[in-house]
Amino acid sequence: MSTNADRGDGRHWHATIAAAQAGDRQALDELVAGWLPLVYNVVGRALNGHADVDDVVQETMLRAVDHLGSLRDPDSFRSWLVAIAMRQIRDRARRRTTQPLDDSVPADGAADFAELTVLKLQLEGERREVAEAVRWLDDEDRQLLSLWWLEVAGELTRRELAAAVGVSRQHAAVRVQRMKERLETSRSIVRALDGACPGLRDLTARWNGRPDSVWRKRLARHIRGCGYCGDTRTSVVPAERLLVGIALVPVPVGFTLSLALGGKTAAAATSVGWSAKLLTALTKPAVAVTAGATIAAGGAYVVVQTPEAPPPRAAVAPTATRTPGPPPAAPSATATPTPSPSPSATERKAAALYGSVVDGVDSAPARNTRPSALPHRPEPGITSTGGRQAVMQHRGDSVTLSGQGYVLVRWQISPHSRPGALVMPSWTGLDGRLFHVASAGGRRMDDPLDGTSDGPVTGMGGPDTGYTVLPAGTQQMWQNEYFYVDGTVTLTQNERGADYGITVFPTTWQAADDDLRRGPDQGVIRYGLVRDAGDDSAPVPQYVTRTTPADPATVPQRSRV
């Protein structure tokens, strides 16, 4: 399988292309197998994983093989191949004008290309956000993005992008800039929909959940004028920095022989020089790894370092969050360790208390009940494998948190997509201590959303959509749940049944305290609730264990640590 570096070696591909043009089947095998992932990513992202992707990819490769003899300059093979792919994408759009298709929904319930990008490359945080924002772009912007994404990732040059689009480099720069502006708007929409803005919930009450240009404009207008959602447009990493070094999405195993033939018979394929080895290559997954990206354990995770990021440590991209004040003093290299005194009986009793107080079911306080004081625990900082914001929307998504400080887990439940029984997230591999310190966000998830005391529609669902149901005896979550980590622990999303997602942020005591004290007079349903007693008697989450089970969804409720 060729890499980005291989594609930059003109001498290597010049010789391969020349041999394939001369009828060398082995060279043709290498050429098609080597460039199939690039074509698949261009077409897949341009069409967002629509059922036509396979057909367009196959037609592109067949046309490339059919017309390979007409290529005069082997050094221009990449731009020539991408131009063929873009023509096939545009031809597909023209063919469907008489019978429009719904491009927002993949066939047979399959994942769209945005979701495939997230899952296959294990993207987290803002990289996941960029991938999901693609859904909100129009067809023309998505086609251009499919090329610009690869340009930023080092797979295409600007000259090749312009040639594929059929415009000058200057015109291409203008179109790319306009597309990037709409992409940033789409990113702000993705972030806002993960939030807890009451006005946004009201606005989207009649939305069917499918991104389109009309709803993009409506949501963008709301975000521009909303103080709650406005901060979703600030302090974000530019998309081009996030895309540097991201690998190509692997060609799926389901890319079968019948699809690879593009509807042609084996005899027809043989007539254009396709060997059995080449056809076999098309049925196998392919992975391209670009500079700056590391794929481990067969693609289990991707670590990407942006130009200004610090070097990763143990495959973790640290994001430290500190409170104001001087940093803790570093130990002296020459200092003599002081022996620790033997713990007193009182200290031994306090140490034994940790883990004996497990979260229990409680009732919501009155709406106007102000929270008690939130104890301020030490917070030198938390590192997160998900970075500043880890969005976990699928079963098995996880984030590991290390250090000493506060963590926010924000809930987003989608009963309109799939109500029913919810399998709670779990905290596994705990090394140290973990406390549930506060609940906030302006509401419990079972609070009525219409502002009345007996309204049937809540964050857990409604009579028209059905309700998300928690396991018996489970603590009802609030929109924002705050935890305190002193050590290391992994949080895993265990979606099975009900549709839900969680977003995990390293945060601060000050941010938690501010959230707790935002009350009904500031536009929310209720004040927050403090759970932390300031010592080892603070509750620990129900689903937590020091072990690392094969399936985190099996962590028992009220497991003791």
Beta strands, then each sheet from edge to edge (+ up, - down):
strand 1: 293-296
strand 2: 301-304
strand 3: 381-384
strand 4: 390-392
strand 5: 398-413
strand 6: 420-421
strand 7: 426-444
strand 8: 461-462
strand 9: 466-469
strand 10: 478-492
strand 11: 500-507
strand 12: 529-530
sheet 1: 1+ 2-
sheet 2: 3+ 5- 10+ 7- 12+
sheet 3: 3+ 5- 11+ 4-
sheet 4: 6+ 9+ 8-
end
